[in-house]
Structure formats: structure tokens, C-alpha cells
Amino acid sequence: MARILYNDTRVRDHFKLKAWVCVSDEFDIFKISETIYQSVAKKSKQFKYLNQLQVALGEELKDKRFLVVFDDVWNENYDDWENLVRPFHSRATG
């Protein structure tokens, strides 16, 4: 169901950027952020540190409407989620 909505033309037209991330058992903030970055930036860039990656991701998302789907997530740790979504705060409304 989520995949159908993700690919719907109205959703595609509403969001400037979209990313689908399969998280599964291992909640690795660096890997998840890297996958999102590669999806929205449409390029592969190597980062050594999480902070550098998240700054670059924040720049890609800045003032844009985006949709990120986290598929198969089992992590409920609030601090992990807060660290992961830090670059998302630069988004556009809507």
C-alpha cells in the first residue's frame, strides 16, 4: 500500500524530493542518512563523518518539500530518531 502511494502521480507532483529507505534490524544512522542523501542528491559522494553527511543532506533538503519512507523499522530509541532527522529541519512547509 505504501509503495502504491509513494509512486502515485499526485505524491510525485507534490514533493520535490523522495526517498525510500529499508532499515530492517540494524538502525545505523550513517547508512540511513547516506541512502537518503544519495536518493535526493542523485549523486554518490563519500563522507567520513556523520556530521559532514548530515550537513550535506540538510543542504540538499533545504527549503524543499520531501517525502522519506522508512521501511521495516524496529528501533524505538528516541535519541536515535532525533539524531537521524536533524537534517530534516531545514525543509519547506507542506
N, C-alpha and C positions, 0 to 999 in steps of 0.2 A: 504494500500500500504506500509506504513512504517513498519507494523508488518511482512509483507512478506519479505521485505529487511532485517529486523532485524534478522529473522530466516534463511536467506539464508546461505548455507554452505560456500560460499566464504567470507561472512562477518564474520561468526563464526570462520573461519580459520585465518582471518586477525587480529582480535582483541583478545588480551589475556583475557580481561575482558569486560563484557557488563552489562548494567543496563537499565531498563525501569521504568520511574517514572511518575505516573499520578499526575499532580499538581492541576488541576482544579482551583477553585476560591481562595482558601487560599494559599498564597505563604509564607509558613513557612520554612525558611532556615534550621532550625534544623531538622524538619521532613523530608525534601527532602534529606538533607545530610545523615541522618540516614538510609533512604531507600537505597540510593546509597551504603553506607558502608556495609549494610547487604547483598546487592546483590553481591558486589565484594569480600568481605571478607569471605563470606559463613559461617558467624557466627553471633550470636546475642550478642552484648556487650552493656551494659548500659553506657551512658555518661551523665554527669550532665551539662556540659558546651559546648557551640558551639565550642569554640576554641579547646578543647580536642578532640571532634569528628572530626573536620576538620584536625587536625594534624594526627590522626589515619587514616583518609581517604587518606590523602596525602601520607602516608607511604604505604598503600595498592596499590596506583596508581603509585608510584614512578617507573620511567623507564619502564613503561608498556604502550602498545597501548590499548586504551579502547574506547568504544562507550557508550554514555549515551543519551538516548532519553527522552526528556521532553515532555510528552503528555498533551495536553489540557491546555497550559499555557496562562494566560491572563495578567500577570504582565509585565509592560514595564518600571519599575523603574530600571534605570541603576545601582544605588548603590546596590540594592538587588542582581542583577545578578553578580556584581563584588564580592560581599561577598560570594555568592554561589559557584562560580567557582574558588575561591582561591586555593583549594587543587588540582585542575586540572593542575596547572602549573608545577608539578613535573613529567609529563608524558614523554613517549618516543616519538620520531618523527614518523610521518606516520600514 
